[in-house]
Amino acid sequence: MLKQFEDIEIRNPLYDNFVYIYDAVLNRAIRNHRMLRITIPQGVGIANPVQWIKTGKKMEKIFLRPDEPMILYGNYVKIEKPKTEEEQLKDLAKLGVF
């Protein structure tokens, strides 16, 4: 079964919901036609990798190899709030379950 999400877990966001993601991960998600599912301590957010690159803040950071800086894109993660029981029932009604 094909995955529809590229799962990313970030334990320590930079500040609040702002996180940086490595461009290789973003490019892999674009190449495989996947959305990003970003897990942070505040919750889970879904993001489009193309939009993440377009609207994100670009940063080059040197970690191990001084000649090859890593390219990171930072953006705010929009947390999806869990649906209430009433909203779940409405969704099921739209699908024709009831």
ABEGO torsion letter per residue (X at the ends): XBBABBBBBBABBABEABBBBBAAAAAAAAAAGBBBBBBBAAEBBBBBAAAAAAABBBBBBBBABAABBBBBBBBBBBBBBBBBAAAAAAAAAAAGAX
